[in-house]
Amino acid sequence: METVSSVRAASPARFGAYLYTQYFSAFNDNVHQMTVSLYLAAASGSHEGEAGKWQSLVQASFVLPFILFSALAGSLADRYNKRSVLITAKWLEVVPMSVSFLSTFLPPPLRFWGLILGVFLMEVRSAFFSPGKYGILPEIVGPDKLVRANGILQMLTMVAIVTGEAMGGLSIRHFRYDMHWTIGLCLGISIVGSLLAWWIPAGRPGNAEQRIRVDPISPILATLQEMRQQRVLLITTLMLSGFWLVSAIFRMNIPLFGKNSIGIGPDQTSYLWAVISIGIGAGAALVSLIKGADESMGVVLPGALGIAAASMATSVFGRDFWSSAILLGGLGVFAGFYLVPQTALFQERSPEARRGAYLGVQNFANNVFMLIAAGIYFILTGPVACSSRSIFLIAGVAFVVLGVVQAKLIPELLLGGLRTLLTRKGAQAG
């Protein structure tokens, strides 16, 4: 773990450039994916099996690049200055946006496959952007501000997701499923965000001894073997991956839930996604008020159980837009409680010289689980013929299991942190 003296604190302007580069990246990614998902949900008809197939393909194309390139991306983030990696990855965003834009002029089904290719290439870019994005943060803020900086980053990311999802749904409705204008907007935004990247603050120099690995599996296995010596990091990796598995099922399910279960249009469906994102941002902001990473782990178990309760309540009580929005907004708040403390803990406890590789493993594991989620969703909506409403119930039960397993594996962090928070609150009340 680094000391305060080893951190080069960024100026507010440079730190702002880092944050808003991430904002434009997340905004563009979500406008693009939301538009493609809603378009394919409408174009595939009312049969949930067929619609589920296309949503599963979008999800698979979203996560496969992280599985293939996380090891290479992590080694590059360690080998080179992370600012340079971020600038290069941001400019590469222009390529997938151009592919998707050109695909809008093709006839179906070539248009469908071209849009899915655009999603795949966009996430190739994201796979190289992500380790540098998270890895540079401990290099430009002090350890005492790391939880707060992560909270700010997650909150702004969620604002970008909210606005991106809303823009995607609004554009689908406004342009009557004409994709040219929306994807053209994404292409322009990719250029604006890339220009901002030049003002990202410089972290520490890269590790010149870090080997660059193209093989996506061997470095991951080697780093996992290394992580076995740090039990908490390994468990955190698996639990965060479990979170993203169930979250991916939520994401695939909402277009079909909105269309078939509560009968709303694409714009309101996108608002449901946005409401979850607002909730996550609010949860992240609340967690950022807690100073230490270990102490913040006290809200993880309430977060897991809160997500479970909100998901099951959506299945039973989500009968229209507003009832579903309220329940899913609460789900998002609890998701922020679950996500931010574990992200901060992982950053704080991962060794400085290997942080990029460790984050690469985390990305790899997250996306393997999300790829599994695409297969699970395909089976649930196809052969098993589950409704989108019943899938929320299944996801809630899955989060109960996740929370219980995690509490048994690392009770000293989850329950100890919770006791610390409750003791402090009691002392302040007294």
C-alpha positions in Angstrom: 0.0 0.0 0.0 1.4 3.4 -0.9 2.1 6.1 1.6 0.8 9.6 1.3 4.1 10.9 0.1 4.2 8.6 -2.9 1.0 10.1 -4.3 1.1 13.0 -6.8 -2.1 14.8 -6.0 -3.8 16.1 -9.1 -5.0 19.7 -9.4 -8.8 20.2 -9.3 -8.8 21.0 -13.0 -6.8 17.9 -14.0 -8.8 15.7 -11.7 -11.9 17.2 -13.4 -10.6 16.3 -16.8 -10.1 12.7 -15.6 -13.7 12.6 -14.3 -15.3 14.2 -17.4 -13.3 12.0 -19.7 -14.9 9.0 -17.9 -18.3 10.8 -18.0 -18.2 11.1 -21.8 -17.0 7.5 -22.1 -19.8 6.1 -20.0 -22.4 8.4 -21.5 -21.5 7.4 -25.1 -21.3 3.7 -24.2 -24.8 3.8 -22.7 -26.4 5.8 -25.4 -25.0 3.3 -27.9 -25.9 0.1 -26.0 -29.3 1.4 -24.9 -30.2 2.4 -28.5 -29.1 -1.0 -29.9 -30.9 -3.0 -27.1 -34.2 -1.1 -27.5 -34.0 -1.2 -31.3 -33.4 -5.0 -31.3 -36.1 -5.6 -28.6 -38.7 -3.8 -30.9 -37.4 -5.3 -34.2 -37.5 -8.9 -32.8 -41.2 -9.0 -32.2 -43.3 -9.8 -29.1 -42.1 -13.3 -28.5 -39.8 -13.2 -25.4 -37.7 -16.2 -26.6 -36.7 -14.4 -29.8 -36.2 -11.1 -28.0 -34.3 -12.8 -25.3 -31.9 -14.3 -27.9 -31.0 -10.8 -29.3 -30.6 -9.3 -25.8 -28.3 -12.2 -24.9 -26.2 -11.6 -28.1 -25.9 -7.9 -27.2 -24.8 -8.9 -23.7 -22.3 -11.5 -25.0 -20.8 -8.9 -27.4 -20.6 -6.5 -24.5 -18.5 -8.8 -22.2 -16.5 -11.0 -24.5 -13.8 -8.3 -25.2 -13.1 -8.0 -21.5 -12.5 -11.8 -21.4 -10.2 -11.7 -24.4 -8.2 -8.6 -23.6 -8.3 -8.0 -19.9 -4.8 -9.6 -19.4 -3.2 -7.6 -22.2 -5.0 -4.4 -21.0 -3.8 -4.9 -17.4 -0.2 -5.5 -18.4 -0.2 -2.4 -20.6 -1.6 -0.3 -17.7 1.3 -1.5 -15.6 4.0 -1.3 -18.3 3.2 2.2 -19.5 2.1 5.5 -17.9 -1.7 5.1 -17.3 -2.4 8.6 -18.7 -1.0 7.5 -22.1 -3.0 4.3 -22.0 -6.2 6.2 -21.3 -5.6 8.8 -24.1 -5.0 6.1 -26.6 -7.9 4.0 -25.6 -10.2 7.0 -25.7 -9.3 7.9 -29.3 -10.0 4.3 -30.3 -13.6 4.9 -29.4 -14.1 6.6 -32.8 -13.7 3.2 -34.6 -16.7 1.3 -33.1 -18.9 4.4 -33.4 -18.0 4.6 -37.1 -18.8 0.9 -37.6 -22.2 1.2 -36.0 -23.0 4.4 -37.9 -22.3 2.7 -41.2 -24.3 -0.4 -40.1 -27.4 1.8 -39.8 -27.5 2.1 -43.7 -27.6 -1.7 -44.1 -30.8 -3.8 -44.5 -31.8 -6.2 -41.8 -30.5 -8.7 -40.6 -27.1 -7.3 -41.7 -28.0 -4.1 -39.8 -28.6 -6.1 -36.6 -25.3 -8.0 -36.8 -23.4 -4.7 -37.7 -24.8 -3.0 -34.6 -23.7 -6.0 -32.5 -20.2 -5.8 -34.0 -20.2 -2.1 -33.0 -21.0 -3.0 -29.4 -18.3 -5.6 -29.5 -15.7 -3.1 -30.8 -16.8 -0.5 -28.3 -16.2 -2.9 -25.4 -12.7 -3.8 -26.9 -11.9 -0.1 -26.3 -13.5 -0.2 -22.8 -11.4 -3.3 -21.9 -8.2 -1.2 -22.5 -9.6 1.9 -20.8 -10.8 0.3 -17.6 -7.6 -0.8 -15.8 -6.0 2.6 -16.4 -9.1 4.4 -15.3 -9.2 2.7 -11.9 -5.5 2.1 -11.6 -4.5 5.8 -11.9 -6.9 6.9 -9.1 -4.6 5.8 -6.2 -1.7 7.6 -8.0 -3.5 11.0 -8.1 -5.4 11.1 -4.8 -4.2 10.3 -1.2 -5.2 7.0 0.6 -7.3 9.1 3.0 -9.4 10.4 0.0 -9.6 7.2 -2.0 -13.0 6.1 -0.8 -14.4 9.6 -1.4 -12.7 9.8 -4.9 -14.2 6.4 -5.8 -17.6 7.6 -4.6 -17.3 10.7 -6.7 -16.2 8.6 -9.7 -19.1 6.1 -9.3 -21.6 8.9 -8.8 -20.5 10.8 -11.9 -20.4 7.5 -13.8 -23.9 6.9 -12.8 -25.0 10.4 -13.9 -23.4 9.6 -17.3 -25.2 6.2 -17.4 -28.5 7.9 -16.5 -28.3 10.6 -19.1 -27.0 8.2 -21.7 -29.8 5.7 -21.1 -32.4 8.5 -21.1 -30.9 9.9 -24.3 -31.0 6.5 -25.9 -34.6 5.9 -25.1 -35.7 9.4 -26.1 -33.8 9.2 -29.4 -35.5 5.9 -30.2 -38.9 7.5 -29.7 -38.1 10.9 -31.2 -36.5 9.5 -34.4 -39.0 6.6 -34.7 -36.3 3.9 -34.6 -34.3 5.7 -37.3 -30.8 4.9 -35.9 -28.8 7.2 -38.2 -29.2 10.3 -36.0 -28.5 8.6 -32.6 -25.4 6.7 -33.7 -24.2 9.8 -35.5 -24.4 11.7 -32.2 -22.4 8.9 -30.5 -19.7 9.4 -33.1 -19.5 13.1 -32.4 -19.4 12.6 -28.6 -16.5 10.1 -29.0 -14.4 12.9 -30.5 -15.3 15.4 -27.8 -14.4 13.0 -25.0 -11.1 12.1 -26.7 -10.1 15.8 -26.8 -10.7 16.1 -23.0 -8.5 13.1 -22.3 -5.3 15.2 -23.0 -5.8 17.0 -19.7 -5.9 13.8 -17.6 -3.3 14.1 -14.8 -0.1 12.1 -15.0 0.3 9.3 -12.5 3.6 7.5 -11.8 5.8 6.1 -14.6 5.0 2.6 -15.7 6.9 -0.5 -14.6 9.4 -1.0 -17.4 10.0 -4.6 -16.3 6.3 -5.6 -16.8 6.0 -8.2 -19.5 3.4 -7.6 -22.2 1.2 -10.7 -22.6 -1.2 -11.4 -25.5 -2.4 -14.7 -24.1 -5.6 -13.9 -22.4 -5.6 -16.9 -20.0 -2.1 -17.6 -18.7 -1.5 -14.2 -17.1 -4.9 -14.3 -15.5 -4.2 -17.8 -14.0 -0.8 -16.6 -12.8 -2.2 -13.5 -11.2 -5.0 -15.5 -9.6 -2.4 -17.9 -8.1 -0.6 -14.8 -6.7 -3.9 -13.5 -5.3 -4.5 -16.7 -3.4 -2.0 -15.3 -0.8 -4.4 -12.5 -0.2 -7.7 -14.2 0.7 -9.8 -11.1 1.0 -8.9 -9.8 -2.5 -9.7 -13.2 -4.0 -13.1 -13.4 -2.2 -13.8 -9.8 -3.2 -13.1 -10.6 -6.8 -15.5 -13.5 -6.8 -18.3 -11.6 -4.9 -18.0 -8.6 -7.3 -18.2 -10.9 -10.2 -21.4 -12.5 -8.7 -22.8 -9.0 -8.4 -22.1 -8.3 -12.1 -23.6 -11.7 -13.1 -27.0 -10.8 -11.5 -26.8 -7.2 -12.6 -26.3 -8.4 -16.2 -29.5 -10.4 -15.9 -31.3 -7.2 -14.6 -30.0 -5.3 -17.6 -31.1 -7.8 -20.2 -34.5 -8.2 -18.5 -35.6 -4.6 -18.3 -36.4 -4.1 -22.0 -38.6 -7.2 -22.0 -40.1 -6.3 -18.6 -41.0 -2.8 -19.8 -42.4 -4.0 -23.1 -44.2 -7.2 -22.2 -45.0 -7.1 -18.4 -46.0 -3.5 -17.7 -46.6 -2.3 -21.3 -44.5 0.9 -21.5 -42.7 2.4 -24.5 -39.0 2.5 -25.2 -38.5 5.9 -23.7 -40.0 4.9 -20.3 -38.2 1.6 -20.4 -34.9 3.6 -20.7 -36.0 5.6 -17.7 -36.2 2.4 -15.6 -32.6 1.8 -16.4 -31.9 5.4 -15.6 -33.7 5.2 -12.2 -31.5 2.2 -11.2 -28.4 4.3 -12.2 -29.6 7.3 -10.2 -30.0 5.0 -7.2 -26.5 3.6 -7.6 -25.2 7.1 -7.8 -27.0 8.1 -4.6 -25.8 5.0 -2.8 -22.2 5.7 -4.0 -22.5 9.3 -2.7 -23.7 8.1 0.8 -20.9 5.5 1.0 -18.3 8.2 0.0 -19.0 9.8 3.4 -17.3 6.9 5.2 -13.6 7.5 5.5 -11.9 4.1 5.4 -12.2 1.2 3.0 -12.4 -1.4 5.7 -15.0 0.5 7.7 -17.1 1.1 4.6 -17.4 -2.7 4.2 -20.0 -2.6 6.9 -22.7 -1.5 4.4 -22.0 -4.4 2.0 -24.3 -7.0 3.6 -27.2 -4.6 4.0 -26.6 -3.7 0.3 -26.9 -7.3 -0.8 -30.0 -8.0 1.2 -31.6 -4.7 0.1 -31.0 -5.6 -3.6 -32.6 -8.9 -3.0 -35.7 -7.4 -1.4 -36.1 -4.7 -4.0 -35.8 -7.2 -6.9 -38.4 -9.6 -5.4 -40.7 -6.7 -4.7 -40.4 -5.6 -8.3 -41.5 -9.0 -9.4 -44.6 -8.9 -7.2 -45.6 -5.2 -6.9 -44.1 -3.7 -10.1 -47.4 -3.2 -12.0 -46.8 0.1 -13.9 -44.0 2.5 -14.6 -44.1 4.4 -11.3 -44.3 1.4 -8.9 -41.5 -0.3 -10.8 -39.4 2.9 -10.9 -39.7 3.4 -7.1 -38.7 -0.2 -6.4 -35.8 -0.3 -8.9 -34.5 3.1 -7.6 -34.3 1.5 -4.2 -32.5 -1.5 -5.7 -29.9 0.9 -7.2 -29.2 2.6 -3.8 -28.5 -0.8 -2.2 -26.3 -1.7 -5.3 -24.2 1.4 -4.5 -23.8 0.2 -1.0 -22.6 -3.2 -2.3 -20.3 -2.0 -5.0 -18.3 1.0 -3.9 -16.8 -0.3 -0.6 -15.5 -3.5 -2.3 -14.1 -1.5 -5.2 -12.2 0.8 -2.8 -11.0 -2.2 -0.7 -9.7 -3.9 -3.8 -7.8 -0.8 -5.0 -6.3 -0.1 -1.5 -5.1 -3.7 -0.8 -3.8 -4.6 -4.3 0.0 -4.1 -4.6 1.0 -0.9 -6.3 3.4 -2.5 -8.9 0.7 -5.1 -9.8 -2.4 -3.1 -9.5 -3.1 -3.0 -13.3 -2.8 -6.8 -13.5 -5.0 -7.3 -10.4 -7.7 -5.0 -11.9 -7.3 -6.9 -15.2 -8.2 -10.1 -13.4 -11.2 -8.4 -11.8 -12.4 -7.2 -15.2 -11.8 -10.7 -16.6 -13.7 -12.4 -13.8 -16.6 -9.9 -13.9 -17.0 -10.4 -17.6 -16.8 -14.2 -17.5 -19.6 -14.1 -15.1 -21.6 -11.7 -17.3 -21.0 -13.9 -20.3 -22.4 -16.8 -18.2 -25.4 -14.5 -17.4 -26.1 -14.1 -21.1 -26.3 -17.9 -21.4 -28.5 -18.2 -18.3 -30.8 -15.5 -19.6 -31.1 -17.2 -23.0 -32.0 -20.5 -21.2 -34.5 -18.8 -18.9 -36.3 -16.9 -21.6 -36.0 -19.7 -24.2 -36.2 -23.4 -23.1 -37.4 -22.7 -19.6 -39.9 -20.0 -20.8 -39.6 -17.8 -17.7 -41.5 -14.5 -17.9 -39.5 -11.3 -17.4 -41.4 -10.8 -14.1 -40.4 -14.1 -12.7 -36.8 -13.5 -13.6 -36.7 -10.6 -11.1 -37.8 -13.0 -8.4 -35.0 -15.5 -9.3 -32.4 -12.6 -9.3 -33.6 -11.6 -5.8 -33.1 -15.1 -4.5 -29.6 -15.1 -6.0 -28.6 -12.0 -4.1 -29.8 -13.5 -0.8 -27.5 -16.4 -1.5 -24.6 -14.0 -2.5 -24.9 -12.0 0.7 -25.1 -15.1 3.0 -22.1 -16.7 1.4 -20.0 -13.5 1.6 -20.9 -13.0 5.3 -19.7 -16.6 6.0 -16.4 -16.1 4.0 -15.3 -12.7 5.4 -17.3 -12.0 8.6 -14.5 -10.0 10.1 -14.9 -7.4 7.4 -18.6 -7.4 6.7 -19.9 -7.9 10.2 -17.0 -6.1 11.9 -17.4 -3.1 9.7 -21.1 -3.1 10.3 -20.6 -3.2 14.1 -18.1 -0.3 13.9 -20.6 1.8 12.0 -23.4 1.0 14.4 -21.2 1.7 17.4 -20.1 5.0 16.0 -23.7 6.0 15.2 -24.8 5.0 18.8 -21.9 7.0 20.3 -22.8 10.1 18.2 -26.5 9.7 19.2 -25.4 9.5 22.9 
